[in-house]
Amino acid sequence: MLRRIDVKDLKDNVFSLIGDEWMLITAGTADNCNTMTASWGGLGIMWGEPAATVYVRPQRYTKEFIDREEYFTLSFFGPEYKKELALCGAKSGREVDKIGECGFTVACGEGGAPYFEQARLVLVCQKMYAQDMDADAMPEAVKEKWYPNRDYHTMYLGRIVEAYTKD
């Protein structure tokens, strides 16, 4: 069972949390949402508020949901869910019911933002800013390594309005 906590009580190492354990970025409604696995992002303070930054490529189905909705969520899982997170990063919600295949149960936070009851940590974020990455501002080596198809990410900054953790 997830319980609400103050985001300032988080004890996790955010580098391991995002980069090693991965997260699911989810947006939409309880009845119509999509999720994707991500290992790029950040947590910190922006404009005096606890905030999360995530990066989504233009071809990702989840981007349509994030663009349309006011809220998105970040769900973090234990290592026993690595297979499910891999599936959510490899398959498109346009083609398969990823949430059903993973056996996830959708719950909702503020603004109806969907997240998963199986998560060990959930951050509910209200969009504050979105910006397409500027290729002209990137080093050539970064473009060559990470963007051979020139499919530059959109950066989303969200104010963390709720945090939930497992007991």
Backbone as ProteinMPNN parsed JSONL, in Angstrom:
{"seq_chain_A": "MLRRIDVKDLKDNVFSLIGDEWMLITAGTADNCNTMTASWGGLGIMWGEPAATVYVRPQRYTKEFIDREEYFTLSFFGPEYKKELALCGAKSGREVDKIGECGFTVACGEGGAPYFEQARLVLVCQKMYAQDMDADAMPEAVKEKWYPNRDYHTMYLGRIVEAYTKD", "coords_chain_A": {"N_chain_A": [[0.841, -1.182, 0.0], [0.592, 2.172, -0.877], [1.652, 5.179, 0.671], [1.15, 8.62, 1.354], [3.806, 10.988, 1.361], [6.012, 13.648, 2.437], [7.831, 15.184, -0.059], [10.358, 16.093, 0.574], [11.266, 14.27, 2.37], [12.411, 12.172, 1.037], [14.841, 9.646, 0.68], [16.33, 8.418, -1.205], [19.066, 7.868, -3.488], [19.246, 9.911, -6.129], [20.619, 9.586, -8.5], [21.113, 6.834, -8.769], [18.481, 5.988, -8.573], [17.171, 7.029, -10.887], [19.004, 6.611, -13.056], [19.962, 3.936, -12.81], [17.943, 2.235, -11.718], [15.749, 2.965, -13.193], [12.671, 4.485, -14.397], [9.1, 4.833, -14.735], [7.461, 6.965, -16.858], [4.393, 8.431, -16.873], [1.266, 9.421, -18.261], [-2.001, 10.822, -18.775], [-5.272, 9.568, -18.283], [-7.073, 7.655, -15.784], [-8.456, 5.769, -17.244], [-7.41, 5.966, -19.791], [-4.361, 5.954, -20.465], [-0.798, 6.227, -20.974], [2.475, 4.808, -20.745], [6.035, 4.977, -20.336], [9.364, 3.753, -20.203], [12.128, 5.305, -18.648], [15.455, 6.55, -18.296], [16.733, 8.861, -18.074], [16.826, 11.945, -16.529], [15.993, 14.203, -13.835], [15.985, 15.35, -10.411], [15.193, 18.008, -8.247], [15.333, 21.432, -7.237], [13.369, 23.997, -8.546], [12.528, 27.233, -9.377], [11.892, 27.685, -6.737], [10.469, 25.448, -5.969], [9.989, 21.901, -5.301], [11.074, 19.795, -7.864], [10.879, 17.87, -10.944], [12.642, 16.749, -13.784], [12.204, 15.53, -17.003], [12.882, 13.748, -20.056], [11.754, 13.34, -23.317], [11.483, 11.659, -26.347], [10.385, 12.699, -29.66], [8.928, 10.735, -31.094], [7.78, 9.04, -29.267], [4.912, 7.531, -27.946], [3.865, 8.186, -25.463], [4.494, 10.868, -25.255], [2.468, 12.303, -26.534], [0.438, 12.142, -24.633], [1.605, 13.417, -22.416], [1.934, 15.986, -23.474], [-0.717, 16.734, -23.797], [-1.909, 16.628, -21.253], [-2.132, 18.11, -17.926], [-0.739, 17.057, -15.832], [1.836, 14.651, -15.003], [3.284, 11.488, -14.076], [5.935, 9.953, -12.175], [7.046, 6.782, -11.706], [8.657, 4.522, -9.614], [10.223, 1.382, -9.204], [10.872, -1.75, -7.489], [13.697, -4.055, -7.872], [12.598, -6.426, -8.757], [10.843, -5.833, -10.76], [12.164, -5.275, -13.101], [12.034, -6.583, -15.588], [9.441, -5.919, -16.472], [9.715, -3.151, -16.683], [11.598, -3.057, -18.719], [10.059, -4.062, -20.831], [8.173, -1.986, -21.058], [9.78, -0.046, -22.077], [10.518, -1.022, -24.509], [8.331, -1.661, -26.11], [5.558, -0.189, -27.884], [2.807, 1.705, -26.741], [0.966, 2.244, -28.647], [0.668, -0.048, -30.032], [0.462, -2.258, -28.304], [-1.027, -3.343, -25.184], [0.64, -2.276, -22.787], [0.461, -1.832, -20.03], [-1.448, -3.682, -19.185], [-0.116, -6.071, -19.992], [1.991, -6.037, -18.218], [0.707, -6.349, -15.858], [0.05, -4.267, -14.197], [-1.62, -2.126, -11.863], [-3.651, 0.639, -12.144], [-3.665, 3.669, -10.405], [-4.677, 6.905, -9.147], [-3.358, 10.186, -8.765], [-3.095, 13.619, -7.739], [-5.026, 15.801, -9.78], [-5.939, 13.707, -11.279], [-3.835, 12.237, -12.221], [-2.323, 9.386, -13.548], [-0.791, 6.558, -11.979], [1.101, 3.686, -10.794], [0.088, 1.103, -8.648], [1.874, -0.87, -7.881], [4.324, 0.288, -7.684], [7.213, 1.398, -5.818], [7.821, 3.932, -5.179], [6.335, 6.995, -5.962], [6.08, 9.938, -7.835], [4.118, 12.693, -8.307], [3.634, 15.009, -10.775], [3.145, 18.362, -11.765], [2.982, 19.948, -14.796], [5.27, 22.503, -15.497], [6.822, 23.619, -17.413], [7.902, 23.222, -20.773], [10.186, 22.323, -23.306], [11.63, 22.028, -26.463], [14.664, 20.4, -27.191], [17.551, 22.169, -28.21], [19.33, 21.677, -30.959], [21.443, 23.158, -31.989], [22.723, 24.092, -29.769], [24.081, 21.987, -28.73], [26.985, 19.936, -28.229], [28.826, 18.578, -30.982], [29.68, 15.914, -30.672], [27.842, 14.865, -28.858], [25.47, 15.003, -30.335], [26.126, 13.23, -32.41], [26.479, 10.791, -31.031], [24.08, 10.381, -29.478], [21.936, 11.234, -31.001], [21.595, 10.199, -33.746], [19.506, 10.078, -35.536], [18.477, 12.55, -35.426], [16.382, 13.078, -33.662], [15.54, 14.884, -31.431], [15.112, 15.259, -27.919], [12.205, 16.399, -26.041], [12.191, 18.492, -23.289], [10.698, 18.239, -20.165], [9.569, 19.972, -17.391], [8.451, 19.474, -14.206], [6.52, 20.439, -11.406], [6.737, 18.905, -8.335], [4.002, 17.674, -6.854], [2.87, 15.762, -5.258], [3.985, 12.943, -3.366], [4.449, 9.49, -3.029], [5.039, 6.526, -1.158], [5.998, 3.099, -0.49], [5.013, 1.321, 2.432]], "CA_chain_A": [[0.0, 0.0, 0.0], [1.342, 3.417, -0.941], [1.205, 6.246, 1.572], [1.659, 9.934, 0.955], [4.898, 11.53, 2.168], [6.572, 14.924, 2.006], [8.913, 14.902, -1.005], [11.636, 16.398, 1.213], [11.651, 13.114, 3.178], [13.011, 11.14, 0.196], [16.204, 9.282, 1.069], [16.957, 7.721, -2.326], [20.089, 8.486, -4.311], [18.532, 10.141, -7.38], [21.407, 9.087, -9.636], [20.797, 5.409, -8.871], [17.04, 5.859, -8.764], [16.809, 7.284, -12.282], [19.94, 6.045, -14.03], [20.155, 2.485, -12.678], [16.691, 1.528, -11.463], [14.821, 3.438, -14.209], [11.36, 4.948, -13.938], [8.047, 4.916, -15.732], [6.798, 8.257, -17.021], [3.021, 8.097, -17.234], [0.336, 10.546, -18.353], [-3.325, 10.487, -19.305], [-6.312, 9.404, -17.272], [-7.125, 6.28, -15.282], [-9.005, 4.909, -18.303], [-6.686, 6.115, -21.045], [-3.029, 6.487, -20.183], [0.337, 5.5, -21.541], [3.674, 4.871, -19.926], [7.29, 4.64, -20.992], [10.528, 3.648, -19.327], [13.138, 6.339, -18.868], [16.612, 6.544, -17.399], [17.282, 10.205, -18.125], [15.978, 12.893, -15.821], [16.596, 14.781, -12.648], [15.142, 15.845, -9.323], [15.844, 19.129, -7.582], [14.506, 22.588, -6.921], [13.287, 24.983, -9.63], [11.599, 28.311, -9.058], [11.52, 27.539, -5.333], [9.586, 24.289, -5.796], [10.543, 20.591, -5.641], [10.788, 19.608, -9.289], [11.441, 16.754, -11.699], [12.86, 17.007, -15.201], [12.245, 14.311, -17.808], [13.188, 13.98, -21.456], [10.963, 12.408, -24.123], [11.692, 11.816, -27.791], [9.138, 13.061, -30.347], [8.184, 9.588, -31.606], [7.203, 8.252, -28.169], [3.462, 7.665, -27.8], [3.616, 8.848, -24.181], [4.643, 12.311, -25.439], [1.143, 12.851, -26.842], [-0.294, 12.228, -23.368], [2.231, 14.47, -21.599], [1.624, 17.273, -24.089], [-2.148, 17.018, -23.643], [-2.346, 16.677, -19.853], [-1.488, 19.052, -17.02], [0.067, 16.292, -14.876], [2.442, 13.364, -15.349], [3.837, 10.849, -12.879], [7.148, 9.132, -12.244], [6.898, 5.614, -10.83], [9.9, 3.772, -9.417], [9.897, 0.027, -8.778], [11.951, -2.588, -6.995], [14.393, -4.811, -8.921], [11.763, -7.531, -9.251], [10.043, -5.341, -11.889], [13.055, -4.861, -14.19], [11.512, -7.158, -16.839], [8.298, -5.11, -16.874], [10.214, -1.851, -17.121], [12.218, -3.277, -20.025], [8.958, -4.179, -21.783], [7.58, -0.659, -21.246], [10.716, 0.751, -22.864], [10.752, -1.637, -25.81], [7.09, -1.756, -26.883], [4.771, 1.033, -27.954], [1.411, 1.635, -26.339], [0.129, 2.314, -29.852], [0.527, -1.393, -30.584], [0.151, -3.253, -27.276], [-1.456, -2.865, -23.867], [1.795, -2.505, -21.921], [0.036, -1.848, -18.635], [-2.072, -4.998, -19.003], [0.906, -7.113, -20.101], [2.819, -5.994, -17.011], [-0.126, -6.634, -14.699], [0.023, -3.097, -13.33], [-2.906, -1.571, -11.448], [-3.597, 2.093, -12.22], [-4.259, 4.51, -9.367], [-4.566, 8.298, -9.588], [-2.974, 11.23, -7.827], [-3.675, 14.939, -7.983], [-5.367, 16.085, -11.165], [-6.239, 12.465, -11.973], [-2.607, 11.722, -12.83], [-2.212, 7.946, -13.331], [0.444, 5.897, -11.571], [0.915, 2.249, -10.6], [0.088, 0.675, -7.252], [3.009, -1.753, -7.638], [5.538, 1.095, -7.532], [7.677, 1.609, -4.441], [7.867, 5.376, -5.029], [5.629, 7.707, -7.032], [6.095, 11.394, -7.793], [3.093, 13.292, -9.157], [4.205, 16.273, -11.229], [2.341, 19.289, -12.555], [3.866, 20.572, -15.782], [5.572, 23.928, -15.351], [7.593, 24.11, -18.552], [8.321, 22.245, -21.775], [11.052, 22.951, -24.302], [12.364, 21.123, -27.338], [16.1, 20.604, -27.089], [18.116, 22.935, -29.307], [20.49, 20.974, -31.507], [22.539, 24.103, -32.202], [23.393, 24.318, -28.485], [24.711, 20.728, -28.313], [28.259, 19.558, -28.85], [28.692, 17.63, -32.1], [29.85, 14.54, -30.184], [26.568, 14.46, -28.249], [24.529, 14.775, -31.444], [26.519, 12.018, -33.129], [26.281, 9.607, -30.192], [22.734, 10.191, -28.942], [20.886, 11.681, -31.919], [21.921, 9.957, -35.159], [18.292, 10.308, -36.329], [18.08, 13.944, -35.176], [15.104, 13.049, -32.932], [15.904, 15.522, -30.169], [14.121, 15.181, -26.844], [11.541, 17.531, -25.41], [12.421, 18.5, -21.843], [9.535, 18.629, -19.367], [9.844, 20.295, -15.998], [7.221, 19.368, -13.441], [6.515, 20.696, -9.956], [6.296, 17.695, -7.625], [2.875, 18.078, -6.005], [2.6, 14.649, -4.335], [4.925, 11.821, -3.351], [3.925, 8.304, -2.346], [6.024, 5.459, -0.985], [5.503, 1.868, 0.152], [5.307, 1.187, 3.866]], "C_chain_A": [[0.891, 1.252, 0.0], [0.759, 4.431, 0.038], [1.859, 7.54, 1.139], [2.744, 10.384, 1.927], [5.251, 12.922, 1.664], [7.772, 14.604, 1.113], [10.283, 15.178, -0.386], [12.113, 15.269, 2.122], [12.269, 11.986, 2.355], [14.455, 10.903, 0.603], [16.982, 8.64, -0.077], [18.061, 8.549, -2.973], [19.472, 8.668, -5.701], [19.308, 9.652, -8.596], [21.151, 7.601, -9.849], [19.328, 5.208, -9.209], [16.669, 5.999, -10.24], [17.708, 6.519, -13.249], [20.088, 4.538, -13.992], [18.844, 1.714, -12.542], [15.632, 1.834, -12.511], [13.506, 3.888, -13.579], [10.375, 4.829, -15.086], [7.481, 6.325, -15.697], [5.413, 7.947, -17.564], [2.18, 9.36, -17.285], [-0.958, 10.052, -18.985], [-4.339, 10.487, -18.187], [-6.292, 7.949, -16.799], [-7.573, 5.312, -16.379], [-8.221, 4.946, -19.602], [-5.339, 6.785, -20.777], [-1.981, 5.678, -20.931], [1.554, 5.756, -20.677], [4.887, 4.488, -20.749], [8.399, 4.582, -19.95], [11.517, 4.745, -19.684], [14.27, 6.181, -17.858], [17.364, 7.866, -17.477], [16.314, 11.112, -17.39], [16.708, 13.438, -14.615], [15.545, 15.213, -11.644], [15.903, 16.967, -8.645], [14.844, 20.208, -7.245], [14.543, 23.534, -8.115], [12.208, 25.983, -9.275], [11.026, 28.139, -7.65], [10.654, 26.347, -5.021], [10.359, 22.991, -6.021], [10.124, 20.254, -7.073], [11.456, 18.365, -9.846], [11.572, 17.192, -13.149], [12.95, 15.664, -15.909], [12.417, 14.702, -19.272], [12.5, 12.909, -22.287], [11.188, 12.709, -25.599], [10.351, 12.033, -28.499], [8.305, 11.863, -30.81], [7.508, 8.753, -30.517], [5.718, 8.57, -28.019], [3.116, 8.414, -26.512], [3.701, 10.37, -24.317], [3.299, 12.964, -25.746], [0.334, 13.068, -25.559], [0.277, 13.336, -22.485], [1.889, 15.842, -22.158], [0.178, 17.689, -23.814], [-2.562, 17.284, -22.197], [-1.569, 17.718, -19.046], [-0.511, 18.357, -16.065], [0.694, 15.076, -15.544], [3.003, 12.776, -14.061], [5.124, 10.115, -13.213], [6.974, 8.017, -11.229], [8.2, 4.835, -10.816], [9.558, 2.444, -8.76], [11.115, -0.656, -8.172], [12.555, -3.397, -8.129], [13.579, -5.967, -9.488], [10.897, -7.119, -10.439], [10.894, -4.923, -13.088], [12.555, -5.375, -15.551], [10.334, -6.327, -17.364], [8.736, -3.732, -17.359], [10.902, -1.957, -18.481], [11.145, -3.372, -21.114], [8.368, -2.799, -22.095], [8.502, 0.281, -22.011], [10.887, 0.249, -24.277], [9.514, -1.665, -26.708], [6.336, -0.437, -26.84], [3.341, 0.776, -27.51], [0.453, 1.82, -27.5], [-0.217, 0.912, -30.34], [0.118, -2.455, -29.574], [-0.333, -2.575, -25.997], [-0.338, -3.185, -22.876], [1.38, -2.648, -20.463], [-0.607, -3.188, -18.306], [-1.051, -6.119, -19.039], [1.778, -7.182, -18.852], [2.027, -6.346, -15.751], [-0.196, -5.48, -13.717], [-1.407, -2.646, -13.052], [-2.774, -0.051, -11.411], [-4.318, 2.706, -11.022], [-4.059, 5.948, -9.836], [-4.192, 9.217, -8.443], [-3.672, 12.52, -8.184], [-3.921, 15.155, -9.471], [-5.709, 14.85, -11.966], [-5.04, 11.815, -12.613], [-2.428, 10.236, -12.52], [-0.814, 7.496, -12.909], [0.114, 4.45, -11.251], [1.063, 1.846, -9.139], [1.278, -0.216, -6.909], [4.31, -0.994, -7.402], [5.921, 1.204, -6.062], [7.776, 3.095, -4.121], [7.175, 5.997, -6.227], [5.763, 9.204, -6.785], [5.05, 11.901, -8.788], [3.557, 14.704, -9.487], [3.197, 17.072, -12.046], [3.284, 20.008, -13.508], [4.019, 22.059, -15.511], [6.203, 24.501, -16.613], [7.876, 22.943, -19.481], [9.125, 22.971, -22.839], [11.703, 21.872, -25.149], [13.847, 21.437, -27.208], [16.616, 21.256, -28.371], [19.401, 22.263, -29.789], [21.687, 21.903, -31.688], [23.329, 24.371, -30.922], [24.132, 23.084, -27.979], [26.069, 20.541, -28.963], [28.029, 18.52, -29.962], [28.799, 16.18, -31.633], [28.565, 14.008, -29.544], [25.552, 14.152, -29.344], [24.856, 13.477, -32.179], [26.206, 10.764, -32.326], [24.81, 9.347, -29.885], [21.62, 10.52, -29.924], [21.24, 11.433, -33.383], [20.716, 10.189, -36.076], [17.735, 11.717, -36.16], [16.698, 14.045, -34.521], [15.324, 13.574, -31.508], [14.749, 15.487, -29.174], [13.399, 16.513, -26.617], [11.812, 17.389, -23.922], [11.144, 18.985, -21.169], [9.988, 18.862, -17.935], [8.512, 20.266, -15.266], [7.433, 19.676, -11.97], [5.986, 19.446, -9.28], [5.237, 18.115, -6.611], [2.485, 16.997, -5.001], [3.719, 13.623, -4.458], [4.307, 10.705, -2.539], [5.034, 7.269, -2.237], [5.363, 4.256, -0.325], [5.885, 1.887, 1.605], [6.373, 0.151, 4.097]], "O_chain_A": [[1.826, 1.358, 0.793], [-0.456, 4.529, 0.21], [2.978, 7.55, 0.625], [2.635, 10.196, 3.139], [4.828, 13.32, 0.579], [8.639, 13.824, 1.505], [11.27, 14.558, -0.781], [13.247, 15.303, 2.598], [12.619, 10.945, 2.911], [15.204, 11.85, 0.843], [18.169, 8.35, 0.069], [17.995, 9.777, -3.0], [19.202, 7.68, -6.383], [18.706, 9.335, -9.622], [20.99, 7.157, -10.986], [18.978, 4.361, -10.031], [15.932, 5.173, -10.777], [17.217, 5.852, -14.16], [20.316, 3.914, -15.029], [18.658, 0.671, -13.171], [14.708, 1.043, -12.7], [13.268, 3.693, -12.387], [10.76, 4.736, -16.251], [7.073, 6.82, -14.646], [5.274, 7.282, -18.59], [2.348, 10.262, -16.464], [-0.998, 9.009, -19.637], [-4.275, 11.3, -17.265], [-5.574, 7.118, -17.355], [-7.117, 4.17, -16.43], [-8.355, 4.046, -20.431], [-5.201, 8.006, -20.853], [-2.252, 4.593, -21.446], [1.655, 6.767, -19.982], [4.779, 3.763, -21.738], [8.359, 5.286, -18.941], [11.719, 5.072, -20.854], [14.066, 5.741, -16.727], [18.495, 7.975, -17.003], [15.105, 11.046, -17.615], [17.89, 13.167, -14.406], [14.378, 15.413, -11.981], [17.121, 16.888, -8.485], [13.668, 19.939, -7.0], [15.615, 23.841, -8.637], [11.094, 25.604, -8.912], [9.851, 28.405, -7.4], [10.144, 26.238, -3.906], [11.282, 22.959, -6.834], [8.96, 20.41, -7.441], [12.448, 17.87, -9.31], [10.724, 17.912, -13.674], [13.677, 14.77, -15.475], [12.135, 15.833, -19.67], [12.635, 11.717, -22.01], [11.096, 13.855, -26.039], [9.307, 11.608, -28.003], [7.082, 11.974, -30.907], [6.737, 7.846, -30.831], [5.323, 9.735, -27.971], [2.165, 9.196, -26.488], [3.041, 11.088, -23.566], [3.023, 14.064, -25.267], [-0.372, 14.068, -25.427], [-0.472, 14.102, -21.878], [1.586, 16.763, -21.399], [-0.105, 18.872, -23.622], [-3.467, 18.08, -21.948], [-0.486, 18.147, -19.443], [0.421, 18.979, -15.555], [0.163, 14.539, -16.516], [3.176, 13.487, -13.071], [5.37, 9.716, -14.351], [6.779, 8.27, -10.04], [8.772, 4.528, -11.863], [8.71, 2.382, -7.87], [12.245, -0.193, -8.327], [12.001, -3.433, -9.228], [13.855, -6.432, -10.593], [10.276, -7.976, -11.067], [10.385, -4.276, -14.003], [12.65, -4.664, -16.552], [10.244, -6.063, -18.563], [8.191, -3.208, -18.331], [10.797, -1.047, -19.303], [11.315, -2.818, -22.201], [8.096, -2.482, -23.253], [8.051, 1.298, -22.536], [11.342, 0.985, -25.153], [9.637, -1.689, -27.932], [6.458, 0.333, -25.888], [2.742, -0.241, -27.859], [-0.746, 1.58, -27.358], [-1.25, 0.7, -30.976], [-0.506, -3.45, -29.943], [-0.079, -1.393, -25.765], [-0.358, -4.222, -22.213], [1.903, -3.503, -19.748], [-0.334, -3.764, -17.253], [-1.102, -7.028, -18.209], [2.247, -8.255, -18.473], [2.611, -6.611, -14.7], [-0.472, -5.684, -12.535], [-2.288, -2.771, -13.903], [-1.897, 0.486, -10.735], [-5.431, 2.31, -10.677], [-3.35, 6.188, -10.814], [-4.645, 9.052, -7.31], [-4.709, 12.521, -8.847], [-3.122, 14.743, -10.311], [-5.771, 14.908, -13.194], [-5.191, 10.934, -13.459], [-2.385, 9.858, -11.349], [0.198, 7.985, -13.412], [-1.03, 4.026, -11.415], [2.038, 2.204, -8.479], [1.653, -0.303, -5.74], [5.296, -1.584, -6.962], [5.071, 1.114, -5.176], [7.81, 3.485, -2.954], [7.393, 5.586, -7.367], [5.582, 9.677, -5.663], [5.101, 11.569, -9.972], [3.838, 15.499, -8.591], [2.493, 16.531, -12.899], [4.27, 20.606, -13.079], [3.039, 22.779, -15.321], [6.136, 25.705, -16.862], [8.066, 21.813, -19.032], [8.793, 24.091, -23.227], [12.263, 20.912, -24.619], [14.238, 22.601, -27.124], [16.169, 20.932, -29.471], [20.424, 22.286, -29.104], [22.83, 21.467, -31.552], [24.472, 24.823, -30.981], [24.745, 23.127, -26.913], [26.28, 20.94, -30.108], [27.129, 17.686, -29.864], [28.089, 15.312, -32.141], [28.244, 12.828, -29.681], [24.852, 13.142, -29.275], [23.955, 12.714, -32.527], [25.72, 9.778, -32.881], [24.341, 8.217, -30.017], [20.474, 10.127, -29.707], [21.192, 12.363, -34.188], [20.888, 10.467, -37.263], [16.666, 12.042, -36.677], [15.941, 14.977, -34.79], [15.297, 12.825, -30.532], [13.584, 15.661, -29.531], [13.902, 17.586, -26.95], [11.68, 16.302, -23.359], [10.578, 20.01, -21.55], [10.701, 18.046, -17.351], [7.562, 20.947, -15.653], [8.406, 19.229, -11.364], [4.9, 18.973, -9.614], [5.527, 18.815, -5.641], [1.835, 17.292, -3.998], [4.318, 13.461, -5.521], [3.713, 10.943, -1.487], [5.872, 7.154, -3.131], [4.316, 4.372, 0.312], [6.94, 2.399, 1.98], [6.753, -0.1, 5.241]]}, "name": "protein", "num_of_chains": 1, "seq": "MLRRIDVKDLKDNVFSLIGDEWMLITAGTADNCNTMTASWGGLGIMWGEPAATVYVRPQRYTKEFIDREEYFTLSFFGPEYKKELALCGAKSGREVDKIGECGFTVACGEGGAPYFEQARLVLVCQKMYAQDMDADAMPEAVKEKWYPNRDYHTMYLGRIVEAYTKD"}
